[in-house]
Amino acid sequence: MSIETLVGIAASAFTATSLLPQLIKLIKEKKTEGVSVLMLVVLFTGLALWIFYGFLKADWIIIISNSFALIINFLIGALTVRYKDNSASKGE
């Protein structure tokens, strides 16, 4: 495996998992304060474009890592909508 491939895998793994701590915190606390819906929309768009780019280039590292990141961000978005009332009703 080339150094280029290893760097690509490492970069993809760190990027794809970067919002896991946010997702875990959201699940534990059930509070959405500090989660920007606009940021999630922009990120969804960027990740979807990266996945499309990966298909165009037939690059599975790009496709898999960005698909994983898109799933994490989708879960954050869904939980943000679900728990929005929890934060608002507690005056936070």
N, C-alpha and C positions, 0 to 999 in steps of 0.2 A: 504494500500500500504506500502510495507516495506521500510526501510531507504535505503537499497541496490538499490531498484528500483528508488527511488527518486534521489539518487546520480547519478545513471546511466542516468536518464532523464536530469538532470541538466548539467552533463558533456557533454552529447550528444548535447544538445541545444547550449551551448557555443561553442563547437567545430564546429558544423555545421554552425553556423552563424559568425564565426570568420573572414571570408573574405568578409562579406557583405559590410563593409566600403570601401574595395578596389574596389569592384564591383560598388558601388555608385560613388566613385571618378572617376573611369574609364568612366562611363556613362556621368558624368557631364563634365569632362575635355576633353574627347576624345583623351587622350594622354596615351601612353603605357610605358613611361619611368619608370624604376624601376620594371617592371613586368618580372620575369624570366620564360621563356618558359620551361627550364629544371625543375625548381621547380614545375611547373604545371604538367608536365609529370609524375614526381615522385609522386606527390600528387594524380593525377588521378589513378595511379596504386595502391597506398595504399588504396584509398577509394574503388576502385573496389574490392580489396581483402577483405576489411572490410565488404562490402555488401555480398560477397560470404560467408564469415565466419558467418555473421548473419543468412543467409539461412541455413547453416550447423547446427547452434545452435538453429534455429527457434526463434531467438531473434529479435522481431519487433523494439525495441528501436535502436538497431545497424543498422538494415536495413533501417529504415526511416531516421534517422539522417545522415547516411553516403550517402544515396541517395540524400537527400537535399543538402548536402555539394558538392557532385559530380555535381549536376546541377549548383550550384553557380560557381564552378570552371570551368565547361564547358563554361558557359557564359563569365567568365573572359578570358578564352583561345580564344573563338570566337571573343570577342571584341579586344583582343590584336592583333589578326591577322588583323581584320578589320581596326583598328586605327593605325597600325604600320606606315603606310605612313604619317599620320598626324604628328607624332612625328619626323620622319626623315626629312620631308619637311620643318619643322620649325626650323631645326638645333638643336633639343633637344635630 
